[in-house]
Amino acid sequence: MEPTPEQSPHHAYPDHWEADVVLRDGGTARIRPITTDDAERLVSFYEQVSDESKYYRFFAPYPRLSDRDVHRFTHHDYVDRVGLAVTIGGEFIGTVRYDRINDQGRPASAPADEAEVAFLVQDAHQGRGVASALLEHIAAVARERGIRRFAAEVLPANNKMIKVFRDGGYTQRRSFEDGSVHLTLDLEPTEKSLAVQRGREQRAEARSVQRLLAPGSVAVIGTGRTPGGVGRTVLRNLLASGYTGRAYAVNRAFDEGLATLDGVPAHRSLGEIDEQVDLAVIAVPAHRVPEAVADCGEHGVQGLVVLSAGYAERGAEGRELQRELVRQARSYGMRIIGPNAFGIINTAESVRLNASLAPESPARGRIGLFTQSGAIGIALLSGLHRRGAGLSSFISAGNRADVSGNDFLQYSFEDPDTDVALLYLESLGNPRKFNRLARRTAAVKPVVVVKGARHSGSTPPGHAVPVSRIPDATVSALMRQAGVIRVDTVTEMVDAGLLLAGQPLPAGPRVAILGNSESLGLLTYDACLAEGLRPRPPIDLTTAASPQDFRDALAEALADGTCDAVVVTAIPWVGENGEAETGDGQVLAAALHKAVAGGSAKPVAVVHVEIGGLAEALAAASSTAAPRPRTVTPAADRPRADTTLPTGPARSTATPAAPEAGPAPEAPTTPPVGPGPGSPAGPKASPAPEAATGPGRIPAYPAAERAVRALAEAVKYAQWRRQAAVPGKIPEFLDDTIDEPGAAALIEAQLATAPDPRGRPLTHDEARELLGRYGIAVRPTLPAPDPEAAVAAATRLGYPVALKTTAPHLRHRADLGGVRLDIADEEALRRAYGELTDLLGKPAELLPVVQAMAPRGVDTVVRASIDAAAGAVLSFGLAGAPSELLGDTAHRLVPATDRDAAELIRSIRAAPVLFGWRGSAPVDTAALEELLLRLSRLVDDHPEVVSVALEPVVVAPHGLTVLGASVRLAPPPARSDLGPRRLPNY
């Protein structure tokens, strides 16, 4: 929306205040500034407000707005007078306005920092969280314009408005004056206001996905008149799944006399349907999608699944079509899955929805699945189906123009039918938010992620996301910090998901191995060691072992307090005639089920080689107990996760992943095909098979490496859960040694002198001064432009000294000969200076400096940087080429806690060097952890510090020395995660 000439040219229309938001009921709305063009909308809006609401707003009967009122409420300078409106379908449903006032309550301009605020919401939309969303956005606008407090007068009977202010989380004061309640709100965000905002965001976004997955009615727009085609296939799949709601076939090309199609009502448009449709599945060519979306919006459809292709995956023109599609849908309050989507599935008994191209709905289970790729979605559905696993929900988001993995995490967090969330992602639209949501979700249920397009250096077609410069290894480390189980392939994701959904979490890394094959047991033992587990020597039951022997051995291992998990290995029995007997899988599975029937708190996994029927039988549950909450305690009564009934042979999944070690994969199979486009599907179609719940489902794997890898991920996740239950802290002693105001003043002064708006690097002395404000001492260096200056510097600092170059191409490159250490006297210094210049060049090129020697220790590197997409990242590693070549660097998000700092230095592969490797003295890791915490605090307090590198940091047995430091300042990037909630605009 463009400004009009009547608006002040000094305060242009602030389009960055425009935002799409999700309301409490899951619908969307748009918030934007009010302009002079909105006079008619404002009058129409006011006419639809009840007399009672008008009375609450104006404290007197106020049936209509005068021309003066309309002019006042639509003319703003966007500084001292601001009005925002919430719109759906282009019409107002709520407004808010502030006017800056002085201490006497009179209109004022800056520097006055208080404003009077007032809201009005249409009665039909009250209770949807409209006023709460407006308060978040008008508060952010006010802070941007230098306003620090809101004042509001509210009638005592206006309980709804009083509650909006009270529940906002802001610091407030309340008094009763002249028959009204006078409220004053401090607009500075607080921990409570941020928690309130994120809680509302979570509930609203979860509800928006829930509305898509549990509609009371579905219309398939673009249903073909003849068998075949995308729309007709989706309709048949919907009916075959036993959908419990009402279904409609819609196609503008239907004959007027056509009443039904495949047993459901057939219509030429949504307007012909007598009731509201909750979900529309759009399967028409891209050029006809806008017409279909408009039809949906005008008839109250709540959400869309757009299967149509031809959008951002086709290039710039398609990307603009995609953006317009999202704008159009959101203008009507609808959310979109797609475009170019595969569809959605909800196996809940009360819904039984299969609005996808998958021919058969999976069994009901406890796994939620989100994928950005239709092809990977097909592979995952097939793999889970063959392994006997059921799903609670499935979303294939296609181009992910609106509903994303973040929305799915919001939904999964509170979905009682989901125990494990699996996500295949090719891009992260909001990495900061993803990490926040993943951490919260992982605290109550596992989140397993496969990240595609890791090394391509480009965004997958159709996905518009912020540019991130951090490497994939850093992304992986940050995910693990948030509790996410990051795996490399979809096969590994299925393997981990099966174990996590069907077994309790292990209390530790100790693994018992038992089976009838010594060789398979040894392979399992080696795999455990390779994954960092602590296996016990394998128990060989010999090839003569009977199912009863397996049962007894497993029961004994489960009762043994010295192990935390059990891996059972099995090969076919050899009969008397020397031939393998492969038909005893059901018998062995029954024996193993009986061993775990007592409700063991230890996970069990089975590795088998060609035992017919074993995997299918293990996938069957031994009971139908109701699901119970999952906890992470080593107690024997730990509840067990739910299980699923078998739906097919448990074979290795067929995916495009790279081949894995172990037995060769079997030929891929496809899931059973449901009713095809030409087969009958009546209203009594069988629902998806019901997955059993409770203890009993034991995952089976065709290779030891796969079973152990899944178990290792469960061990690491369980450890993260236990640690997350008692979060780390930022030590209080830091507050006594940090000069935050002094650092802020230095930063402001340095940026004020920077001619480049992108900021500037600090000199050595400037960096030392800034870091010193946070208790980080950098050993001084003195320039040595000639030998005499070098001698003078050494005399001032005291021998022994180091002579080193600071030229960019030689910095921190001792291997190139640019550093001379332990120079004991003037003669040695002059000799070293001559050697340095003879070898590498003139002093003007080398920029040599002299520095006092530090105590001997381990050279390390500590860095912090701000990525526009991921946020501030703290990194640690050993100094030197080997660590750089091997990528042996650990990362954590800022702000880091004491636990984060401790884990950071222990998570690199070369960490033993710090703790007395091969007889060396352990270094002062406590001092190193303190340094990490101080640097984390610096970049967290001052986002203008966009990059810091401390190199090298020499950590001695007692204390440490920072020998080099570089700091770069720049205007901080925008923090979308700290502002009012809004949907992303790609």
C-alpha positions, 0 to 999 in steps of 0.5 A: 500500500503506497502513501498518498500526497496528504501524508508527510513526505518526511515519514514515508509509508512504513511498509516494514510494519506490514505483517501476516499473523496467525490468530488464536484459532489458526486462521491468518490475518494481515496487520498494516498501517492505516492510510488515507485510502482506508476511509470507506473501510473504516466506516464499514468496519465501525458499522459492524461493531456492536453498540456495547463495543463502541461504548467501551471504546468511547465511554459514551454512546457513539453510533457512527463516526463523523467526517472529522473522526474518519479524517483523524483516524486515517491520517497519521504521521507514522511517528507521533500518531500511528494507526494499525488495522487487521484485515481479512479479505481486504476488510478491517476486523480490528484497529489500534491507534496511539497518540504521543502525549506529554506528562499532562496527557496533551498531544506531543512530539519527541522527546516525549516517550509516552503514548495513549493507546486504544483498540477496537475489534469487531464483535464477530472476531473477538476471542480470536486473539486480534487485540493481543496481536495488535498490542505486540505490533503497536508496541514494536512500532512505538519502541521504534519511534522512541515511545517507552510507555503506553497509557490506556483508559478502560471502563471497569466492565471492559474485562476483555480489554483489561485482560489483553493488557494484563496478559501481555507480560509487560510491566504495568501499573494500574489505578482507578481514576474518575470511574475508569481503570488507568493502565500504564504499560512499560514497553521494554520487552521482558522475559515474561512478555517474550514467553507470552508472545512465544506461547501464543505463537506456538498455540496459534501455529499448532492450531493452524496445522491442526485445522489442515490435518483434521478438517470436517469437510474436504473439497477436491478442486479439479477432480477429473470427470474420467478416471485418472488425473491428480484430482480424481486420484486424490479423491479416490485415496480420500474415500479409500482411507475411510475419511470420516468427514464430508467430501466433495468433488469440484470442477467447473467443467462438470455437466450441470446434470452431474450430481455425484462422482464416486459416491460424493456430491459433485459441484461446479464451484464451492458456491454450490455447496450448502455448507462451509468447506474446511479444506480444499485440495487444489489440483488444477493448472497453475494459471487457474489456481488464483481463480480457485483460491478466490472461490475458496476465500470467498466461501470461508475455506480454512486451508489449502493443499495446492498440488499444482506445479509450475511455481518457484521451481520454474524460475523467477516468473514462477517464484513471483506467481508463488508469492502472489499465491501466498499473498492471495491465500493469506488475504482470506485468512487461509494457510497453504501447504504447497504448491507442488505438494504431494499431500497430507495424511492424518491417521487418527481414528476420528479423521482418517484423512488421506488427501495425498497421492499416496495410494494407501493410507499408512497404519495408525502409529506414533510417528509424525512425518514432514518432508519438503520433497514429494519423492522423498516422501514416497520413499519414506512412506514406503520404507516405514510401511515395509518396516511395520511402522505407523504414522500419526500424520504426514505433510509433504510441503512441496515448495514450502511457500507457507506451512514449513517445518517450523509449523510442523514442530509447533504442531508436533510439540503438543500433538498427543498422538505423536511420539517422534517427529521425523523431518526431511528438510532441504532448507531452513526458512528461519534457522533461529526459530527452528533451533528454538522450536526444536529445542523445546520439542526435543525436550519432550519427544525426539526430533530426527532430521535429514538435511538435504542440499547440504553441500550444493551451495544453492537453495533447492528450487522453489525454496526462498530462504535467507542466505546463510554463510555458515557451513553444514558442519556448523548447522549440524552442531547447532542442531545437536545443541538443540537436541535434534537427532541429525542423520545423513540419510532417509534410511538412517532416519527410518532406522532411528525413528523405529527405535525411538517410537517403539522402545524406551530411551537407554539410561546409558551407553552400555550394550549387551549383545547376544545371538546365535552367530559369533561373527554377527555378534563381533560385527555388532561389537565393533559397530558399537565401539565405532559409535562410541558405545560401551559393548559387553563381550558378545554372548554366543548362544551357538547355532543350536540355540532354540527360541527358548534360549533366546528368550532366557538370554534376553530376559537375563540381559534385561534384568542385568543392571550392568547394561542399558540396552540389548542387541539381539543377533540372529541367523537362520537355524540349520536343520538336520539335513544341513539346509537353513530353516527360515520359517521359524521367525514367528516362533523366535519373535514370540519368544523375544516378545515374551522376554520383554513383556515384563515392561523392561526399561531398556531398548531392544533391537534385533539384527537378523539375516534372512530369517523369514517372518521375523521382522513382520512378527517383531513389528507386531505388538504384544499388547494393546495398552494405552500410550503412556508419557515418555520420560528419560530416567534410568528407573525400571518403571520408565514408560514405554513408547507405543508400537504399531501392527505389521503392515508388510515385510520388514525389508531394508528401505529403498531410498536414494541414499548412498549404500551402507555397510553390511549385507547387500540391500534387498530389491526394493518393494512398493507399498500395496496399491489401493483403489486405482483411478478406475476401481470402485471405492464406495463410502464403506471403504476400509480404514487404515489398519490400526496400530497397536500401542504399548510395549512389544514392538521390537525394531529389526535391522538387516545390518548390525551397523544400522541397528547400532547407529540408531541405538547410538543416536538414542543414547546421545539423545537420552543424555541430552534429555537428562542434561536439558532437564537441568539447564546450564547457567551463566555464572554470576561472577561475570557481572562483577568484571564486565563493563557493559556501558563502557563497551557500548560507548566504545562501540558507538564511538567506533561505528560513528567514525566508520565511513563504510555502513558495513562497519569496520575492523578494529585496530589491535589497540582498539580491540584490546580496549573493547575486549578488556571491558569484558575481562578478556586480556590480550597480550600487547604487541609493539610494532618493529618497523626496523631492528632498532625499534624491535630492540626497543620494544623487547627492552620495554616488554622484557625478554624473552620475546617473540618476533612475528609478522602481522601481514594478512598472508602470513598471520598465524602461519608459523609453518611459513617461518613468520614467527620466531619464539623464545628470543632471549637477548638483543643479539638473538633478536637482531639475528632473527629480524635479519633472517625474517626479512631475508626470507620473507620480504621487507619490513614494510611488507611483513609488518613485524611486531614484538610480543612478550613470550607466554607460558607454554601450553596448548595453542587454541582458537576461539571465535564468535560471529553473527550469521544473519540467518542462524544468529551468533555462533561461538566456535572453538578448536585447536590452532594449526593446519591439522585442525583446519584441514580436518574441520575439527571445530566445535560450535554453540549458539550464543548465549552460551551457558557454563554447560555449553562452554564445558561441552564445547571444549570437550566435543572436538576430536583433539580434546584429549590434548587438553586433558593430559594426552600421552603424559602431558600436563592437563591445561587449565580448562576452567580458564578456557571455559571462562574465556568462552563465556566472556566472549559469548556475553560480549557478542550477546550484549552487543550485536554490533560485534559481528566477528571476533577471533582470538588466535592463538589462545595459549592455554597453560596448566595454570591460566591462559594467554590471548596473543592475538585478537581481531574484532569487526564492528557493523550495524547489527542485522535485524533480529526477526525472532525478537520482534512481534510474531509474524509469518515469513514473507519469502 
